[in-house]
């Protein structure tokens, strides 16, 4: 039986994806001889009142990062039944790491430890305390022969609401291919209750157990819990950790959750780990305080002249950046799409004008648009590269900053385990010389495994198949296959060419989002992720909270230099930007191509651009597994032992559509097979075909797998041919709309 998931999820208890908390041995209480003189040190708040004070904060962030980065580690906990990953902080050079109790789970489990420089060693979980938000634990390792950095312990006595904090962790687990150092996030201390700190530094699974530091580089908390939005997070205070330090050092394991873990029981008190939003929003100090953006507004003065809004069918889909004074604009290709001819650009002076698609760089997801108006000369800074910890500002369409954040890493190429990647579901190996010879010397791969219910499985690909091409690329190994897939967005249909003895067989697979077994989705209601958010090569990763429709515009530093263009909102904690040098090279290449061939790009007929369901008899069944998902939250979920369904319908902009080829005219009744919890039943949705809209309401069911029929009405089909059937929300949602297993269209006349 599939039960309903809570609407607010936490880092704690997500074994497959995350871990976190805190614990400190007695040796660490002295901070390796550095003492605790910080308690009497004068606090410096680093309030942002102007650009100079923002630069002072930036310098403090970078200094603190350099001091503590070496103490931040990634953890992989090896259990007989499950493997979990999380983060931690070295708090003593004799081999103690502080992390979360729910990362450790129980004492004496093997732990693989990844240091910030990529060095790996092993250790074991030690004592812990795990009881809801009381969440701390220790890992012990042999430090012999290792050069270590140990964090100095702070105290909440030197911290006050409004102070800036730095959170570190290995978001969504340790990335090893290539290795990714611990990721920096900036936030403000919003409040505390004696056990937990509330903060708005964005966190995700995998950050659990990572350190929260003040700007002196002292450890004041341990990442433990996250809420429904990326700026609602909590950490266990270092003061609470110290109260359990001696017991944990001796191997003690206490707390109700430890007991339940040992006995294999459900963890009681899960609600304790749901983040209380803390003080009222209007009173709590926030990173997003409009006064901060006003104080640094002048840094975007030049970038304003390069920022435009891009509209498709009258709806803002993303930003754009002036690429050339002769009317060329660069923007995010996957958000603009190739379907609608109704494309317009709102220029910096407020004038809205028609635009034409001229060229696309598929790898970078950049589209070159052309307008007839003359524009300002672009002002990309090609020489400056901001360091990790630099404050970066995103320009809004209204001529002011929309948000700011910090660069989380130095230049970074996302690894293959980035959770926001599209998913085909194949594991392959290179072909042998004999296999190559048997196929007339052609290149390709042999399929080793097809994930059940995956895009590849639905396309008809099987283990043992010889695959030559994926999308536009010939592939010869697993990394090349992954790269070919990541150049597309979840929801797109790609062609996979299977080679048999006598012919090439093109198969069509609709890519799905990479499945996440547990934990929060990469998207949130307020900060949905981009349709395509991977496969760009090296990027600037920053922690600015942006939406998918805020991609495509300039990113500037505190000197007003345009150092990049935002290209993707990829998950709860990060946004990606392409460096100005990368964008400039792409623009130069695309304009040269357009100069040689000035013809606009050909639009795609939506009736020819997807998987078609052909009518066979009087009943047409449109399965969730063949739907095209529009949006970032809605996704196909299909376990081996359950029916496939579209789930996570919490964004009113999301929809699902099917292409149907009717062979017989007549009236067709429409039934939706759906499930919905009782407390959310009765929400409006529509089923649309052309100009005809059918309205219905979701219906309560016993559990998530109990699909019940909802009659939506009937369509009339005048003549044979293709049509798009789309399911959309019917208004503002108060929670997930419903889970959809299938639509049934039955000919009644």
C-alpha positions as CSV (number, residue, x, y, z in Angstrom):
1,X,0.0,0.0,0.0
2,X,1.3,3.4,-0.9
3,X,0.6,6.0,1.8
4,X,0.4,9.7,1.4
5,X,3.7,11.6,1.9
6,X,3.9,14.6,4.2
7,X,3.8,18.0,2.5
8,X,6.8,19.3,4.5
9,X,9.9,17.0,4.4
10,X,13.0,17.1,6.4
11,X,16.6,16.2,6.0
12,X,16.5,14.0,9.1
13,X,15.9,10.3,8.4
14,X,16.5,10.4,4.7
15,X,19.0,7.5,4.7
16,X,19.5,7.1,1.0
17,X,20.1,10.8,0.2
18,X,21.2,12.7,3.3
19,X,22.4,12.8,6.9
20,X,23.3,15.4,9.5
21,X,23.5,16.5,13.1
22,X,26.3,17.2,15.7
23,X,28.6,15.8,18.4
24,X,31.9,16.8,19.9
25,X,34.5,14.9,21.9
26,X,36.1,16.4,25.0
27,X,39.4,17.2,23.3
28,X,37.4,19.4,20.9
29,X,36.0,21.6,23.6
30,X,39.3,23.3,23.8
31,X,39.4,23.8,20.0
32,X,42.9,22.3,19.8
33,X,44.4,24.8,22.2
34,X,42.8,27.8,20.6
35,X,40.5,28.3,23.6
36,X,37.1,30.0,23.8
37,X,38.2,33.7,24.0
38,X,35.7,34.4,21.2
39,X,33.0,34.6,23.9
40,X,34.3,37.9,24.9
41,X,35.0,39.2,21.4
42,X,33.1,42.2,20.2
43,X,30.5,41.1,17.7
44,X,30.6,42.5,14.2
45,X,27.2,42.3,12.5
46,X,28.2,43.2,8.9
47,X,24.9,44.9,8.3
48,X,24.6,45.8,4.6
49,X,23.9,49.5,4.3
50,X,25.8,50.2,1.1
51,X,28.1,48.6,-1.4
52,X,31.2,49.1,0.8
53,X,29.6,47.3,3.7
54,X,28.6,44.5,1.3
55,X,32.2,44.2,0.2
56,X,33.2,44.0,3.8
57,X,30.8,41.1,4.3
58,X,32.2,39.5,1.2
59,X,35.7,39.7,2.5
60,X,34.6,38.2,5.8
61,X,32.8,35.3,4.0
62,X,35.9,34.5,1.9
63,X,38.2,34.6,5.0
64,X,35.9,32.4,7.0
65,X,35.6,29.9,4.1
66,X,39.4,29.6,3.7
67,X,39.7,29.0,7.5
68,X,37.1,26.2,7.8
69,X,36.9,24.5,4.4
70,X,39.6,22.0,5.3
71,X,37.5,20.9,8.3
72,X,34.4,20.1,6.3
73,X,34.0,16.5,5.1
74,X,31.5,14.3,3.3
75,X,30.4,11.0,4.8
76,X,29.1,7.7,3.4
77,X,27.7,5.5,6.1
78,X,27.8,1.8,5.2
79,X,24.9,-0.2,6.8
80,X,24.1,-3.9,6.2
81,X,20.8,-2.9,4.7
82,X,21.1,0.7,3.6
83,X,23.8,3.2,2.7
84,X,23.4,6.8,3.7
85,X,25.4,9.9,2.9
86,X,25.8,13.2,4.7
87,X,28.3,15.7,5.9
88,X,30.4,16.5,8.9
89,X,33.1,18.7,10.5
90,X,36.5,17.7,11.9
91,X,36.5,19.1,15.4
92,X,39.7,17.5,16.7
93,X,43.0,16.7,15.0
94,X,43.1,13.4,16.9
95,X,40.3,12.0,14.7
96,X,36.8,13.2,15.7
97,X,34.2,14.3,13.3
98,X,30.9,16.0,14.4
99,X,27.8,15.1,12.3
100,X,24.1,14.4,12.8
101,X,22.7,11.6,14.9
102,X,20.5,10.5,12.0
103,X,23.6,10.3,9.8
104,X,25.3,7.9,12.3
105,X,22.0,6.0,13.0
106,X,23.8,3.6,15.5
107,X,27.4,3.2,16.7
108,X,30.0,1.0,15.0
109,X,28.9,1.4,11.4
110,X,31.7,1.8,8.8
111,X,32.1,5.3,7.5
112,X,33.9,6.4,4.4
113,X,35.2,10.0,4.9
114,X,35.8,12.4,2.0
115,X,38.1,15.3,2.9
116,X,37.7,18.7,1.1
117,X,40.7,18.0,-1.1
118,X,39.3,14.7,-2.3
119,X,41.4,12.5,0.0
120,X,39.5,9.5,1.3
121,X,39.8,7.5,4.5
122,X,37.6,5.3,6.7
123,X,36.3,5.4,10.2
124,X,33.4,4.3,12.3
125,X,30.3,5.9,13.8
126,X,30.7,6.5,17.5
127,X,28.2,7.8,20.1
128,X,25.1,9.8,19.2
129,X,22.0,11.5,20.5
130,X,19.0,11.4,18.1
131,X,15.6,12.5,19.3
132,X,13.8,14.6,16.7
133,X,15.6,18.0,16.4
134,X,18.0,16.9,19.2
135,X,20.3,15.5,16.6
136,X,24.1,15.0,17.0
137,X,26.6,12.3,16.6
138,X,30.3,11.5,16.2
139,X,32.5,9.6,13.7
140,X,36.0,8.5,14.8
141,X,38.9,7.9,12.4
142,X,42.7,7.3,12.6
143,X,44.5,10.6,11.8
144,X,47.9,9.0,11.5
145,X,49.8,10.5,8.5
146,X,47.0,13.0,7.7
147,X,47.4,16.8,7.7
148,X,44.1,18.0,9.2
149,X,42.2,21.2,9.8
150,X,40.0,21.2,12.9
151,X,37.2,23.7,13.4
152,X,37.1,25.9,16.5
153,X,33.9,25.5,18.5
154,X,31.8,28.6,19.1
155,X,28.8,29.4,21.2
156,X,25.3,30.8,20.7
157,X,26.2,33.3,23.4
158,X,28.1,35.3,20.7
159,X,25.4,35.0,18.1
160,X,22.2,37.1,17.7
161,X,19.3,37.1,15.2
162,X,20.3,38.8,12.0
163,X,23.9,37.6,12.1
164,X,25.3,36.1,8.9
165,X,26.0,32.3,9.0
166,X,27.8,30.0,6.6
167,X,26.5,26.5,6.0
168,X,28.6,23.8,4.4
169,X,27.7,20.3,3.2
170,X,27.7,17.8,0.3
171,X,24.2,18.5,-1.2
172,X,22.5,15.4,-2.4
173,X,25.5,13.3,-1.4
174,X,29.2,13.2,-2.1
175,X,30.0,13.9,-5.8
176,X,33.0,11.8,-6.9
177,X,32.9,12.0,-10.7
178,X,34.4,14.6,-10.7
179,X,34.9,15.3,-7.0
180,X,33.1,18.3,-5.7
181,X,34.4,20.0,-2.5
182,X,32.0,21.0,0.3
183,X,29.4,23.6,-0.9
184,X,29.1,27.0,0.7
185,X,25.7,28.6,1.4
186,X,25.1,32.1,3.0
187,X,22.2,32.8,5.3
188,X,21.1,34.8,8.3
189,X,20.4,33.5,11.8
190,X,16.6,34.0,12.1
191,X,16.0,32.8,15.7
192,X,16.5,29.8,18.1
193,X,14.7,27.8,20.7
194,X,17.7,26.6,22.8
195,X,18.1,23.3,20.8
196,X,17.8,24.5,17.2
197,X,18.8,27.5,15.2
198,X,16.5,28.7,12.4
199,X,18.3,30.1,9.4
200,X,17.7,30.8,5.7
201,X,20.9,29.4,4.2
202,X,19.5,27.0,1.7
203,X,19.9,23.2,2.4
204,X,19.0,19.9,0.8
205,X,19.4,16.2,1.6
206,X,23.1,15.4,1.9
207,X,23.8,18.6,3.8
208,X,22.8,16.9,7.1
209,X,25.6,17.0,9.6
210,X,27.5,19.7,7.8
211,X,28.7,22.7,9.8
212,X,27.1,26.1,10.4
213,X,29.8,28.7,11.1
214,X,29.8,32.3,12.1
215,X,31.9,34.9,10.3
216,X,34.8,34.2,12.7
217,X,34.9,30.7,11.4
218,X,33.6,29.1,14.6
219,X,31.3,26.2,14.5
220,X,27.9,27.2,16.0
221,X,25.5,24.5,14.7
222,X,25.0,21.3,12.7
223,X,22.6,21.1,9.7
224,X,19.7,18.9,10.8
225,X,16.4,19.8,9.2
226,X,14.8,21.5,6.3
227,X,11.3,22.7,5.5
228,X,9.1,23.1,2.5
229,X,11.0,26.0,1.0
230,X,14.8,26.4,0.7
231,X,15.1,29.3,3.1
232,X,13.3,27.4,6.0
233,X,16.0,25.3,7.7
234,X,17.3,24.4,11.1
235,X,20.5,23.3,12.8
236,X,21.2,21.8,16.2
237,X,23.1,24.3,18.3
238,X,26.7,23.7,19.3
239,X,25.7,24.4,22.9
240,X,23.3,21.5,22.9
241,X,25.9,19.3,21.4
242,X,28.4,20.1,24.1
243,X,25.9,18.9,26.7
244,X,26.1,15.4,25.2
245,X,29.7,15.4,24.2
246,X,31.2,13.4,27.1
247,X,28.6,10.6,26.7
248,X,28.9,10.4,23.0
249,X,32.7,10.2,23.2
250,X,32.3,7.1,25.4
251,X,30.0,5.5,22.7
252,X,26.6,6.3,24.3
253,X,23.7,6.2,21.9
254,X,20.5,7.9,23.3
255,X,17.2,9.3,22.1
256,X,13.9,7.7,21.0
257,X,15.0,7.7,17.3
258,X,18.1,5.7,18.1
259,X,15.9,3.1,19.9
260,X,13.5,2.9,17.0
261,X,16.4,2.6,14.6
262,X,17.8,-0.4,16.5
263,X,14.4,-2.1,16.8
264,X,13.5,-1.4,13.2
265,X,10.5,0.6,14.2
266,X,9.1,3.7,12.6
267,X,10.6,6.9,13.9
268,X,8.2,8.5,16.3
269,X,8.2,12.2,16.5
270,X,8.7,12.9,12.8
271,X,6.7,16.0,13.3
272,X,9.5,17.2,15.6
273,X,11.8,17.4,12.6
274,X,9.4,19.6,10.6
275,X,10.9,23.1,10.7
276,X,9.0,25.6,12.7
277,X,9.2,28.8,10.6
278,X,10.3,30.6,13.8
279,X,9.7,34.2,14.5
280,X,7.0,36.0,12.4
281,X,8.3,36.8,8.9
282,X,7.9,40.5,9.4
283,X,10.1,40.4,12.5
284,X,12.7,37.8,11.7
285,X,15.9,39.1,9.9
286,X,16.1,37.6,6.5
287,X,18.7,37.4,3.7
288,X,16.0,38.5,1.3
289,X,15.3,41.8,3.2
290,X,14.4,44.4,0.5
291,X,16.5,47.0,2.3
292,X,19.6,45.0,1.4
293,X,18.7,44.9,-2.3
294,X,18.1,48.7,-2.1
295,X,21.5,49.3,-0.5
296,X,23.3,47.6,-3.3
297,X,21.0,48.5,-6.2
298,X,23.6,50.7,-8.0
299,X,25.7,47.6,-8.9
300,X,23.2,46.7,-11.6
301,X,23.1,50.1,-13.3
302,X,25.0,48.9,-16.4
303,X,23.4,45.5,-16.4
304,X,19.9,47.0,-16.6
305,X,20.6,48.0,-20.2
306,X,21.3,44.4,-21.0
307,X,18.3,42.8,-19.3
308,X,15.1,41.9,-21.2
309,X,12.0,39.8,-20.5
310,X,11.1,37.0,-23.0
311,X,7.4,36.2,-23.5
312,X,5.8,33.3,-25.2
313,X,2.0,33.4,-25.8
314,X,1.9,36.5,-23.6
315,X,3.5,34.7,-20.6
316,X,6.9,35.6,-19.2
317,X,9.0,32.4,-19.6
318,X,12.5,33.8,-18.8
319,X,14.9,36.7,-19.0
320,X,17.3,37.5,-21.8
321,X,20.6,39.4,-22.2
322,X,21.6,41.8,-24.9
323,X,24.2,40.0,-27.0
324,X,24.9,42.5,-29.8
325,X,23.8,46.1,-30.5
326,X,22.3,45.1,-33.9
327,X,19.3,43.6,-32.2
328,X,20.6,40.2,-31.0
329,X,19.5,38.8,-27.6
330,X,20.7,35.6,-25.9
331,X,18.2,33.7,-23.7
332,X,17.4,30.2,-22.3
333,X,16.4,27.9,-25.2
334,X,14.5,25.2,-23.3
335,X,12.2,27.7,-21.6
336,X,11.4,29.6,-24.9
337,X,10.9,26.4,-26.9
338,X,10.2,25.9,-30.6
339,X,6.4,25.7,-30.8
340,X,4.7,29.0,-30.5
341,X,5.1,31.8,-33.1
342,X,3.9,34.3,-30.5
343,X,7.3,35.4,-29.2
344,X,8.0,38.9,-27.8
345,X,10.7,40.7,-25.9
346,X,10.2,43.5,-23.3
347,X,13.2,45.8,-23.9
348,X,15.0,47.7,-21.1
349,X,13.1,50.9,-22.0
350,X,9.8,49.0,-21.4
351,X,8.9,48.6,-25.1
352,X,7.6,45.2,-26.0
353,X,8.5,44.1,-29.5
354,X,8.2,40.9,-31.6
355,X,11.3,38.6,-31.7
356,X,12.5,35.9,-34.0
357,X,14.4,32.7,-33.1
358,X,17.6,32.6,-35.1
359,X,19.9,29.9,-33.7
360,X,20.5,27.6,-30.8
361,X,23.6,26.3,-28.9
362,X,22.2,23.0,-27.7
363,X,24.9,22.2,-25.2
364,X,24.7,25.5,-23.5
365,X,20.9,25.8,-23.8
366,X,21.3,29.3,-25.3
367,X,19.0,30.7,-28.0
368,X,19.8,33.7,-30.2
369,X,16.8,36.0,-30.8
370,X,16.6,38.9,-33.1
371,X,14.6,42.1,-32.8
372,X,14.4,45.0,-35.2
373,X,15.4,47.7,-32.7
374,X,18.9,48.8,-32.1
375,X,20.2,47.9,-28.6
376,X,23.0,49.0,-26.3
377,X,26.4,47.5,-26.7
378,X,26.8,44.5,-24.5
379,X,29.2,44.9,-21.5
380,X,30.3,41.3,-20.7
381,X,33.4,41.2,-18.4
382,X,35.6,38.6,-20.1
383,X,38.6,38.8,-17.8
384,X,37.3,38.7,-14.2
385,X,36.4,35.4,-12.5
386,X,34.8,35.9,-9.0
387,X,36.2,33.7,-6.3
388,X,34.1,31.3,-4.2
389,X,32.4,33.4,-1.5
390,X,31.9,36.4,-3.8
391,X,28.5,38.1,-3.5
392,X,26.7,37.9,-6.9
393,X,23.6,39.9,-7.8
394,X,20.8,38.9,-10.3
395,X,19.2,41.8,-12.3
396,X,15.4,42.1,-12.4
397,X,13.3,43.3,-15.3
398,X,12.2,46.4,-13.3
399,X,15.7,47.8,-13.3
400,X,16.7,46.7,-9.7
401,X,18.3,43.6,-8.2
402,X,15.9,40.7,-7.9
403,X,18.1,38.7,-5.4
404,X,21.7,38.1,-4.3
405,X,23.7,35.1,-3.2
406,X,27.3,33.9,-3.0
407,X,29.4,31.8,-5.3
408,X,29.3,28.4,-3.6
409,X,32.3,26.8,-5.4
410,X,35.1,27.7,-7.6
411,X,34.5,26.8,-11.3
412,X,32.5,23.6,-11.2
413,X,31.4,21.0,-13.7
414,X,28.3,19.2,-12.3
415,X,28.9,15.5,-11.8
416,X,26.9,12.7,-13.3
417,X,24.9,12.3,-10.0
418,X,23.4,15.8,-10.2
419,X,19.8,15.1,-9.1
420,X,18.2,17.5,-11.6
421,X,19.4,15.6,-14.7
422,X,17.0,14.0,-17.1
423,X,16.9,10.2,-16.9
424,X,16.9,7.5,-19.6
425,X,17.5,4.5,-17.4
426,X,20.2,2.6,-19.2
427,X,23.5,1.1,-18.0
428,X,25.8,0.2,-20.9
429,X,29.3,-1.0,-21.8
430,X,31.6,-0.4,-24.7
431,X,31.4,-2.9,-27.6
432,X,34.2,-5.4,-28.2
433,X,36.3,-5.5,-31.4
434,X,34.4,-8.6,-32.4
435,X,31.0,-6.9,-31.9
436,X,32.2,-3.9,-33.8
437,X,33.3,-6.1,-36.7
438,X,30.0,-8.0,-36.6
439,X,28.2,-4.6,-37.2
440,X,30.3,-3.5,-40.1
441,X,32.8,-1.5,-38.0
442,X,30.1,0.7,-36.5
443,X,30.4,2.4,-33.1
444,X,28.0,1.9,-30.2
445,X,27.4,0.4,-26.8
446,X,25.8,-2.8,-25.5
447,X,22.9,-2.4,-23.0
448,X,23.7,-4.2,-19.7
449,X,20.6,-3.1,-17.7
450,X,17.3,-1.3,-18.3
451,X,15.7,0.3,-15.2
452,X,12.1,-1.0,-14.8
453,X,9.6,1.6,-15.6
454,X,12.2,4.0,-17.0
455,X,12.1,5.9,-20.3
456,X,14.3,3.3,-21.9
457,X,12.0,0.5,-20.8
458,X,8.9,2.2,-22.1
459,X,10.6,2.8,-25.4
460,X,11.2,-0.9,-25.8
461,X,15.0,-1.1,-25.2
462,X,16.2,-4.4,-23.7
463,X,19.4,-5.7,-22.2
464,X,21.7,-7.0,-24.9
465,X,20.6,-4.4,-27.5
466,X,23.3,-2.7,-29.6
467,X,22.7,1.1,-29.4
468,X,24.6,3.3,-31.8
469,X,23.1,6.7,-31.3
470,X,21.3,8.6,-28.5
471,X,19.6,11.8,-29.6
472,X,22.1,13.5,-31.9
473,X,25.2,11.7,-30.6
474,X,27.0,8.5,-31.4
475,X,27.9,7.0,-28.0
476,X,30.7,4.6,-27.2
477,X,30.5,4.4,-23.4
478,X,28.4,5.3,-20.3
479,X,29.8,8.9,-19.9
480,X,29.1,9.8,-23.5
481,X,25.5,8.4,-23.1
482,X,25.0,10.5,-20.0
483,X,26.3,13.6,-21.7
484,X,24.0,13.1,-24.7
485,X,21.0,12.8,-22.4
486,X,21.9,15.8,-20.2
487,X,21.7,18.0,-23.3
488,X,18.0,17.7,-23.2
489,X,15.2,18.4,-20.7
490,X,13.0,16.1,-18.8
491,X,9.8,15.7,-20.9
492,X,11.6,15.9,-24.2
493,X,11.3,12.9,-26.7
494,X,14.7,11.8,-28.0
495,X,15.5,9.2,-30.7
496,X,17.6,6.1,-29.7
497,X,18.9,4.1,-32.7
498,X,19.0,0.4,-32.1
499,X,21.1,-1.6,-34.6
500,X,20.0,-5.1,-35.5
501,X,21.4,-7.6,-38.1
502,X,19.4,-6.2,-41.0
503,X,18.4,-2.6,-40.1
504,X,18.6,0.5,-38.0
505,X,15.6,0.8,-35.7
506,X,14.8,4.3,-34.4
507,X,13.0,4.2,-31.0
508,X,11.5,7.2,-29.2
509,X,12.0,7.7,-25.5
510,X,10.4,10.5,-23.4
511,X,13.0,11.5,-20.8
512,X,11.8,11.7,-17.2
513,X,13.3,13.5,-14.2
514,X,15.9,11.5,-12.4
515,X,14.0,9.5,-9.8
516,X,14.4,10.5,-6.2
517,X,13.5,7.7,-3.8
518,X,12.8,9.9,-0.8
519,X,13.1,13.5,0.3
520,X,12.3,16.8,-1.1
521,X,12.0,17.4,-4.8
522,X,14.6,19.6,-6.4
523,X,11.8,22.1,-7.1
524,X,9.7,23.9,-4.6
525,X,6.4,25.8,-5.1
526,X,8.1,29.2,-4.8
527,X,11.3,28.3,-6.5
528,X,10.6,25.8,-9.3
529,X,13.6,24.3,-11.1
530,X,14.3,24.8,-14.8
531,X,13.1,22.4,-17.5
532,X,16.7,21.8,-18.3
533,X,19.3,22.2,-15.6
534,X,22.3,20.1,-16.5
535,X,24.8,19.3,-19.3
536,X,26.3,22.8,-19.7
537,X,29.9,21.9,-18.9
538,X,31.7,24.2,-16.4
539,X,29.3,26.6,-14.6
540,X,29.3,29.3,-11.9
541,X,27.3,27.8,-9.0
542,X,25.7,30.3,-6.6
543,X,23.1,30.0,-3.8
544,X,20.8,32.8,-5.0
545,X,17.1,31.8,-4.7
546,X,15.7,32.3,-8.2
547,X,12.8,30.8,-10.2
548,X,13.0,29.1,-13.5
549,X,11.5,32.1,-15.3
550,X,14.3,34.3,-13.9
551,X,17.0,32.5,-15.9
552,X,18.7,34.0,-19.0
553,X,19.6,37.4,-17.5
554,X,22.9,38.9,-16.4
555,X,24.7,38.1,-13.2
556,X,27.0,40.8,-11.7
557,X,29.5,41.2,-8.9
558,X,29.7,44.0,-6.4
559,X,31.8,46.1,-8.8
560,X,28.9,46.0,-11.3
561,X,30.9,43.7,-13.7
562,X,28.7,41.4,-15.8
563,X,30.5,38.1,-15.0
564,X,27.9,35.7,-16.4
565,X,24.4,34.8,-17.5
566,X,22.1,32.7,-15.3
567,X,21.3,29.5,-17.2
568,X,19.4,27.1,-14.7
569,X,17.7,26.8,-11.4
570,X,18.7,23.3,-10.7
571,X,17.5,22.4,-7.1
572,X,16.6,23.8,-3.7
573,X,20.1,25.1,-3.0
574,X,21.7,26.3,-6.2
575,X,21.5,28.2,-9.4
576,X,23.9,27.9,-12.3
577,X,25.4,30.7,-14.5
578,X,27.5,30.5,-17.6
579,X,30.7,32.6,-17.4
580,X,30.7,35.7,-19.6
581,X,33.6,34.3,-21.6
582,X,31.6,31.2,-22.4
583,X,28.6,33.2,-23.4
584,X,30.6,35.6,-25.5
585,X,32.2,32.7,-27.4
586,X,28.8,31.2,-28.1
587,X,27.3,34.5,-29.2
588,X,30.2,35.1,-31.6
589,X,29.7,31.7,-33.1
590,X,25.9,31.9,-33.4
591,X,26.0,35.4,-34.9
592,X,28.5,34.2,-37.5
593,X,26.2,31.2,-38.4
594,X,23.3,33.6,-38.7
595,X,25.3,35.9,-40.9
596,X,25.9,33.1,-43.3
597,X,22.3,31.8,-43.1
598,X,20.0,34.6,-42.0
599,X,16.8,32.4,-42.1
600,X,14.8,32.1,-38.9
601,X,14.6,28.7,-37.3
602,X,11.7,26.5,-38.3
603,X,9.0,26.0,-35.7
604,X,8.1,22.6,-34.5
605,X,4.5,21.3,-35.0
606,X,3.4,20.2,-31.5
607,X,1.4,17.4,-33.2
608,X,4.5,16.0,-34.7
609,X,6.9,16.4,-31.8
610,X,5.9,13.7,-29.3
611,X,4.8,10.2,-28.7
612,X,1.4,9.6,-30.5
613,X,-1.3,7.3,-29.1
614,X,-3.1,5.8,-32.0
615,X,-6.8,4.9,-31.6
616,X,-7.4,1.2,-31.7
617,X,-11.1,0.5,-31.1
618,X,-13.6,2.5,-29.2
619,X,-11.5,3.0,-26.0
620,X,-8.4,5.1,-26.0
621,X,-6.2,4.8,-22.9
622,X,-3.7,7.6,-22.2
623,X,-1.2,6.2,-19.6
624,X,0.9,8.4,-17.3
625,X,3.9,6.7,-18.8
626,X,3.3,8.3,-22.2
627,X,2.5,11.8,-21.0
628,X,4.6,14.8,-21.7
629,X,5.0,16.7,-18.5
630,X,5.0,20.5,-18.7
631,X,6.6,22.2,-15.6
632,X,9.1,21.3,-13.0
633,X,7.3,19.7,-10.0
634,X,5.0,17.2,-11.7
635,X,6.8,14.0,-12.5
636,X,6.2,10.3,-13.4
637,X,6.7,7.9,-10.5
638,X,6.7,4.2,-11.3
639,X,8.0,1.6,-8.9
640,X,8.3,-2.0,-9.9
641,X,5.4,-3.1,-7.8
642,X,3.1,-0.2,-8.5
643,X,1.2,1.5,-11.3
644,X,2.8,4.5,-12.9
645,X,1.4,7.8,-12.0
646,X,2.0,11.5,-12.4
647,X,2.7,12.9,-8.9
648,X,3.9,16.0,-7.2
649,X,1.3,18.3,-8.7
650,X,1.7,21.3,-6.5
651,X,2.5,24.0,-9.0
652,X,-0.5,25.5,-10.7
653,X,1.6,26.1,-13.9
654,X,2.3,22.4,-14.3
655,X,0.3,20.3,-16.8
656,X,0.4,16.9,-18.6
657,X,-0.5,16.3,-22.2
658,X,-0.9,13.5,-24.7
659,X,-1.1,13.4,-28.5
660,X,-3.9,11.3,-29.8
661,X,-4.6,10.2,-33.3
662,X,-8.3,9.7,-33.7
663,X,-9.4,7.4,-36.5
664,X,-13.1,7.7,-35.9
665,X,-15.2,10.9,-35.5
666,X,-17.9,11.1,-32.8
667,X,-18.4,11.9,-29.1
668,X,-15.9,10.7,-26.5
669,X,-16.5,10.6,-22.8
670,X,-13.4,11.5,-20.7
671,X,-12.5,9.7,-17.4
672,X,-9.5,10.5,-15.3
673,X,-8.1,7.7,-13.1
674,X,-6.7,9.5,-10.1
675,X,-6.0,9.3,-6.4
676,X,-6.1,12.0,-3.8
677,X,-6.0,12.3,0.1
678,X,-9.4,13.3,1.6
679,X,-8.1,16.6,3.1
680,X,-7.1,17.8,-0.4
681,X,-10.0,16.4,-2.4
682,X,-12.4,18.7,-4.3
683,X,-9.7,20.8,-6.0
684,X,-10.5,22.0,-9.5
685,X,-8.8,20.7,-12.7
686,X,-9.5,20.9,-16.4
687,X,-9.1,18.6,-19.4
688,X,-8.7,20.5,-22.6
689,X,-8.7,19.6,-26.3
690,X,-8.4,22.6,-28.6
691,X,-10.8,25.3,-27.5
692,X,-13.0,22.8,-25.5
693,X,-12.5,22.8,-21.8
694,X,-13.9,20.2,-19.4
695,X,-14.0,21.0,-15.7
696,X,-13.9,18.5,-12.8
697,X,-12.8,18.1,-9.2
698,X,-10.4,15.7,-7.6
699,X,-11.9,12.8,-5.6
700,X,-10.8,11.4,-2.2
701,X,-9.3,7.8,-2.3
702,X,-8.1,5.4,0.4
703,X,-4.3,5.7,-0.4
704,X,-2.0,6.9,-3.1
705,X,-2.4,3.7,-5.1
706,X,-6.2,3.5,-4.9
707,X,-7.1,5.1,-8.3
708,X,-10.7,6.1,-8.7
709,X,-12.6,7.3,-11.7
710,X,-13.5,10.9,-12.1
711,X,-15.9,11.7,-15.0
712,X,-14.8,15.0,-16.7
713,X,-17.4,15.2,-19.5
714,X,-17.1,14.6,-23.2
715,X,-15.4,15.9,-26.4
716,X,-16.7,15.8,-29.9
717,X,-14.3,14.9,-32.7
718,X,-15.3,16.2,-36.1
719,X,-13.0,14.2,-38.2
720,X,-10.1,11.7,-38.0
721,X,-6.7,13.3,-37.2
722,X,-4.4,14.3,-34.3
723,X,-5.2,16.4,-31.3
724,X,-3.6,17.3,-28.0
725,X,-5.3,16.3,-24.8
726,X,-4.1,18.3,-21.8
727,X,-4.8,18.1,-18.1
728,X,-4.2,21.4,-16.1
729,X,-5.0,22.8,-12.7
730,X,-8.3,24.7,-12.5
731,X,-7.2,27.4,-10.0
732,X,-5.0,28.1,-7.0
733,X,-3.9,24.9,-5.2
734,X,-4.0,24.4,-1.5
735,X,-1.8,21.3,-1.7
736,X,-1.0,18.6,-4.3
737,X,-3.8,18.4,-6.8
738,X,-4.0,14.6,-7.4
739,X,-2.0,11.7,-8.7
740,X,-3.0,10.7,-12.2
741,X,-2.6,7.1,-13.5
742,X,-4.4,7.4,-16.8
743,X,-7.1,9.1,-18.9
744,X,-9.7,7.0,-20.7
745,X,-11.5,8.4,-23.8
746,X,-14.5,6.2,-24.8
747,X,-16.4,6.7,-28.0
748,X,-20.1,6.9,-27.2
749,X,-21.5,7.8,-30.6
